[in-house]
Amino acid sequence: MDTTTVSKKTRDYLSKAEKDGRVFYVSNELPKSFIVCENGKVYVSQISPSTLLKRAEMKSL
């Protein structure tokens, strides 16, 4: 989240998604990543992007 929210486009996208009610927080902990789904929902997670990638790769095996 630290590096991606630096971009104005990313901040604007997340702000609009939150106003539209499409943002869901998985935890109350400090966010480390966000996942944008095909249906437009955005999930904010405390799990690091590298951990999410590893989990996704494990699922595809």
N, CA and C atoms as a LAMMPS dump frame, in Angstrom:
ITEM: TIMESTEP
0
ITEM: NUMBER OF ATOMS
183
ITEM: BOX BOUNDS ff ff ff
-5.0000000000000000e+02 5.0000000000000000e+02
-5.0000000000000000e+02 5.0000000000000000e+02
-5.0000000000000000e+02 5.0000000000000000e+02
ITEM: ATOMS id mol type element x y z
1 1 1 N 0.827 -1.188 0
2 1 2 C 0 0 0
3 1 3 C 0.874 1.255 0
4 2 1 N 2.02 1.2 0.659
5 2 2 C 2.874 2.382 0.732
6 2 3 C 3.307 2.863 -0.637
7 3 1 N 3.689 1.953 -1.513
8 3 2 C 4.195 2.375 -2.815
9 3 3 C 3.08 2.596 -3.828
10 4 1 N 1.997 1.863 -3.725
11 4 2 C 0.944 2.006 -4.726
12 4 3 C 0.087 3.23 -4.498
13 5 1 N -0.119 3.627 -3.266
14 5 2 C -0.979 4.776 -3.012
15 5 3 C -0.261 6.093 -3.241
16 6 1 N 0.995 6.044 -3.625
17 6 2 C 1.722 7.256 -3.986
18 6 3 C 1.185 7.811 -5.29
19 7 1 N 0.793 6.944 -6.189
20 7 2 C 0.262 7.347 -7.484
21 7 3 C -1.093 8.043 -7.316
22 8 1 N -1.238 9.196 -7.932
23 8 2 C -2.503 9.936 -7.858
24 8 3 C -3.643 9.124 -8.457
25 9 1 N -3.381 8.431 -9.566
26 9 2 C -4.428 7.612 -10.193
27 9 3 C -4.916 6.52 -9.245
28 10 1 N -3.985 5.894 -8.544
29 10 2 C -4.368 4.837 -7.599
30 10 3 C -5.165 5.417 -6.442
31 11 1 N -4.718 6.529 -5.898
32 11 2 C -5.449 7.18 -4.796
33 11 3 C -6.851 7.562 -5.248
34 12 1 N -6.963 8.123 -6.451
35 12 2 C -8.271 8.513 -6.98
36 12 3 C -9.179 7.303 -7.162
37 13 1 N -8.606 6.213 -7.691
38 13 2 C -9.393 4.985 -7.903
39 13 3 C -9.927 4.447 -6.575
40 14 1 N -9.04 4.349 -5.581
41 14 2 C -9.457 3.823 -4.276
42 14 3 C -10.468 4.748 -3.597
43 15 1 N -10.281 6.037 -3.748
44 15 2 C -11.22 6.995 -3.164
45 15 3 C -12.608 6.848 -3.779
46 16 1 N -12.67 6.734 -5.105
47 16 2 C -13.96 6.569 -5.776
48 16 3 C -14.604 5.238 -5.404
49 17 1 N -13.807 4.181 -5.355
50 17 2 C -14.339 2.869 -4.988
51 17 3 C -14.906 2.897 -3.573
52 18 1 N -14.233 3.603 -2.684
53 18 2 C -14.73 3.693 -1.308
54 18 3 C -16.035 4.486 -1.255
55 19 1 N -16.115 5.572 -1.988
56 19 2 C -17.352 6.367 -2.036
57 19 3 C -18.503 5.561 -2.615
58 20 1 N -18.188 4.668 -3.566
59 20 2 C -19.21 3.834 -4.211
60 20 3 C -19.591 2.617 -3.369
61 21 1 N -18.917 2.42 -2.232
62 21 2 C -19.226 1.283 -1.367
63 21 3 C -18.668 -0.031 -1.866
64 22 1 N -17.597 0.017 -2.664
65 22 2 C -17.014 -1.2 -3.225
66 22 3 C -15.757 -1.652 -2.494
67 23 1 N -15.359 -0.944 -1.426
68 23 2 C -14.145 -1.288 -0.696
69 23 3 C -14.523 -2.04 0.577
70 24 1 N -13.854 -3.173 0.791
71 24 2 C -14.113 -4.007 1.96
72 24 3 C -12.79 -4.253 2.68
73 25 1 N -12.758 -3.958 3.962
74 25 2 C -11.554 -4.151 4.762
75 25 3 C -11.6 -5.528 5.402
76 26 1 N -10.592 -6.332 5.141
77 26 2 C -10.523 -7.701 5.645
78 26 3 C -10.182 -7.705 7.133
79 27 1 N -9.46 -6.686 7.59
80 27 2 C -8.986 -6.628 8.965
81 27 3 C -8.872 -5.171 9.394
82 28 1 N -8.789 -4.956 10.69
83 28 2 C -8.576 -3.611 11.217
84 28 3 C -7.097 -3.275 11.334
85 29 1 N -6.231 -4.225 10.956
86 29 2 C -4.793 -4.012 11.035
87 29 3 C -4.322 -3.108 9.893
88 30 1 N -3.078 -2.654 9.978
89 30 2 C -2.49 -1.792 8.966
90 30 3 C -2.534 -2.469 7.599
91 31 1 N -3.153 -1.839 6.606
92 31 2 C -3.246 -2.462 5.277
93 31 3 C -1.896 -2.526 4.572
94 32 1 N -1.666 -3.668 3.908
95 32 2 C -0.431 -3.864 3.152
96 32 3 C -0.699 -4.079 1.674
97 33 1 N -1.925 -4.425 1.335
98 33 2 C -2.237 -4.697 -0.066
99 33 3 C -3.727 -4.485 -0.317
100 34 1 N -4.064 -4.424 -1.584
101 34 2 C -5.472 -4.426 -1.959
102 34 3 C -5.632 -5.267 -3.21
103 35 1 N -6.797 -5.887 -3.32
104 35 2 C -7.097 -6.784 -4.423
105 35 3 C -8.318 -6.235 -5.146
106 36 1 N -8.197 -6.018 -6.442
107 36 2 C -9.309 -5.537 -7.252
108 36 3 C -9.882 -6.742 -7.989
109 37 1 N -11.155 -7.008 -7.766
110 37 2 C -11.81 -8.169 -8.375
111 37 3 C -12.52 -7.773 -9.668
112 38 1 N -12.82 -8.763 -10.48
113 38 2 C -13.496 -8.529 -11.758
114 38 3 C -14.837 -7.83 -11.577
115 39 1 N -15.51 -8.068 -10.469
116 39 2 C -16.82 -7.469 -10.227
117 39 3 C -16.721 -6.03 -9.709
118 40 1 N -15.492 -5.499 -9.605
119 40 2 C -15.303 -4.12 -9.178
120 40 3 C -15.089 -3.937 -7.686
121 41 1 N -15.264 -5.002 -6.916
122 41 2 C -15.031 -4.907 -5.48
123 41 3 C -13.536 -4.837 -5.204
124 42 1 N -13.186 -4.107 -4.149
125 42 2 C -11.79 -3.951 -3.757
126 42 3 C -11.658 -4.423 -2.305
127 43 1 N -10.785 -5.391 -2.09
128 43 2 C -10.547 -5.905 -0.747
129 43 3 C -9.2 -5.387 -0.263
130 44 1 N -9.205 -4.743 0.907
131 44 2 C -7.986 -4.223 1.514
132 44 3 C -7.562 -5.219 2.586
133 45 1 N -6.305 -5.663 2.51
134 45 2 C -5.832 -6.739 3.366
135 45 3 C -4.561 -6.363 4.118
136 46 1 N -4.37 -6.982 5.256
137 46 2 C -3.145 -6.81 6.041
138 46 3 C -2.054 -7.777 5.579
139 47 1 N -2.368 -8.62 4.62
140 47 2 C -1.41 -9.611 4.113
141 47 3 C -0.561 -8.967 3.02
142 48 1 N 0.733 -9.229 3.045
143 48 2 C 1.641 -8.624 2.07
144 48 3 C 1.378 -9.183 0.668
145 49 1 N 1.668 -8.392 -0.351
146 49 2 C 1.467 -8.858 -1.735
147 49 3 C 2.245 -10.134 -2.042
148 50 1 N 3.462 -10.278 -1.513
149 50 2 C 4.251 -11.489 -1.799
150 50 3 C 3.59 -12.723 -1.189
151 51 1 N 3.014 -12.593 -0.008
152 51 2 C 2.31 -13.715 0.611
153 51 3 C 1.058 -14.067 -0.184
154 52 1 N 0.332 -13.063 -0.632
155 52 2 C -0.854 -13.319 -1.456
156 52 3 C -0.487 -14.041 -2.741
157 53 1 N 0.609 -13.628 -3.362
158 53 2 C 1.074 -14.278 -4.584
159 53 3 C 1.422 -15.741 -4.323
160 54 1 N 2.135 -16.016 -3.256
161 54 2 C 2.486 -17.401 -2.914
162 54 3 C 1.238 -18.242 -2.703
163 55 1 N 0.261 -17.69 -2.006
164 55 2 C -0.986 -18.428 -1.748
165 55 3 C -1.742 -18.705 -3.055
166 56 1 N -1.75 -17.715 -3.945
167 56 2 C -2.421 -17.885 -5.226
168 56 3 C -1.726 -18.964 -6.054
169 57 1 N -0.4 -18.973 -6.02
170 57 2 C 0.348 -19.982 -6.764
171 57 3 C 0.091 -21.371 -6.196
172 58 1 N -0.054 -21.489 -4.882
173 58 2 C -0.332 -22.789 -4.252
174 58 3 C -1.686 -23.291 -4.679
175 59 1 N -2.663 -22.393 -4.806
176 59 2 C -4.03 -22.776 -5.205
177 59 3 C -4.056 -23.309 -6.624
178 60 1 N -3.179 -22.793 -7.507
179 60 2 C -3.224 -23.188 -8.909
180 60 3 C -2.516 -24.493 -9.183
181 61 1 N -1.88 -25.092 -8.18
182 61 2 C -1.183 -26.366 -8.376
183 61 3 C -2.114 -27.537 -8.41
